């Protein structure tokens, strides 16, 4: 869709309490990634943050926005379109300063882009000659009232989530290395699916937010077209201004064609969004399938570990039995040696007796 991340950082995300307008409500349990996105197609800058698959920040940067540092590690800005105030708590003052610099940079870029867009629309909509009834107002640029900036008082402390340590596999478990390898393979595919799902979710949220604006623009285009048609009829009735009417009629027809082309483009975009939504549903099904396969692989891994533990126990029992057998053999050999020694003495004694008797 032509939208790419251009700067990312990590922070704790808050929103102002809509009831009190004073207290901050945390929207993330831990630090999450907060990114600036740039849409080269529409020349728009946005701030987006996802907590899993849930979009907790989806704010389009406008020239009237202001990012305010309320402490060494906390900053905020008001979004009049979302009718809320966002707050970010950073781990260091450097991260806060860097985010504020990027905010000012992209805000200025958004202002320049808006001025260029307004100039293009004024050139496309203004007629070459003034009509007696006056110029037609263009409904293409909505006016957004500024929202009062609210200064926060809470400062966020640094927190680092503790990661659970995994036990190292024993040497005897290397014989079953194929099962963990399969598990890692499915986990990698599942993470890739989660990443694609998050991108599609962000795109869907953006499209949902823009559908209402598109509908308003479509209604404005229709009203503009009706006014233009009426204006053409009035100009045709003025026989004493034939040349002026023809030139204005040509310009109005061109404007109508441009509006119709814009309507067709918007319809095509909506069709593409529907297709992407269907693709996202397919990806969700694939995710469920991979999750089930991962669970089955983990179950087989546990069964193999149990079998390995049983084999190790049987090996220890066999080694113990062999050791006992060796001890019994040593005892028997000692007894045999004693008997052999006694028999040797008896033989010698008998030999002496025979010699004496002869």
Residue, then its C-alpha position, 0 to 999 in steps of 0.5 A: x500500500x506504499x506505507x513503510x516504517x521510517x523510525x521506531x523506538x520502544x515506550x510505554x503507551x498511555x491515553x488520557x482518561x476520557x472522563x476526568x481528562x486528568x488521569x493517564x490510563x495505561x494501554x500496554x502492560x510493558x514497553x512496545x514498539x512505537x513507529x513513524x510510518x510514511x505513506x508515499x501514495x497519499x503523502x501522509x505521516x502516521x504514528x502506529x503502535x501495536x500490542x500484539x495484534x491490537x492497534x493502541x496508537x493510530x494517529x495521523x500527524x497534522x500541522x496543528x499537532x504539538x508534542x510536549x515534554x512534560x518530564x525527562x522521560x514522558x511526552x504527550x500529544x493531542x489527536x483531535x481526530x481520535x478525540x484523545x491525548x496520547x502519552x509515551x513513557x521512555x526509558x531514557x531522556x535521549x529516546x524522548x528527545x529523539x522521538x520529539x525531534x522526529x515528531x517536529x520533522x515529520x510535522x513540518x513535512x506534513x505541513x508542506x505536503x498539505x500546502x502543496x495539496x491545497x495548491x493543487x486542489x485550488x488550481x484544479x477547482x478554481x474556474x478561469x473566469x469569475x461567474x456572476x454568482x461568485x466562485x464555487x466552494x470546494x468541499x475537498x479540504x475538511x477543517x479540523x478544529x484544534x484540540x486543547x493540549x493537556x499537560x500530564x503529571x505522571x512520570x514513568x519509571x523504567x521497567x524491564x520484563x523478565x524473560x523466562x529461562x529455558x533448561x538446557x537439553x541433556x546429552x541423551x536428548x540429542x538423539x531426539x533433536x529432530x523434534x525440537x528442530x520441528x518445533x523451532x521451524x513451526x515457531x518461526x513460521x508462526x512468528x512470520x504469520x504474526x508479523x504479516x497479520x499485524x501489518x494487515x491489521x494496521x492497514x485494515x485499521x487505517x482503511x477503516x479510519x479513512x472509509x468515513x472520510x472517503x464517504x464524506x468526500x464522495x457526498x461532497x463530490x456529488x453535491x459539487x457535481x449537482x451544483x456544477x450541473x445547475x451552473x451549466x444549465x444557468x450559463x446555457x440560458x444566458x444567450x448574451x454570454x455565449x463564449x463565456x458559457x462555452x469556456x466555463x462549460x468546458x471547464x466544468x465538464x473537465x472538473x466533473x470528469x476528474x471527480x468521476x475518475x476520483x470516485x472510480x479510484x476510491x471504489x477500486x481502493x475499497x475493492x482492494x481493501x476487501x480482497x486484503x481482508x479476505x487474505x487476512x482471514x486466510x492467514x488467520x486460518x493458517x495461523x490456527x493450523x500452525x498453532x495446532x501443529x505446534x501443539x501436536x509437536x510439543x505433545x510428541x516431544x513430551x512423550x519422547x522425553x518421557x520415553x527417554x526418561x524411562x530408558x535412562x531409568x531402565x539403563x540405571x537398573x541394568x547397570x545396578x544389576x550388572x554390578x551386583x552380578x560382578x560382586x557375586x562372581x568375585x565372591x564365588x571366585x574367592x570361594x573357589x580359590x580357597x577350595x582349590x588351595x585346600x585341594x592342593x594342600x590335600x594333594x600334597x599331604x596325600x603324596x607325602x603319605x604315599x611316599x612314606x608308606x612305600 
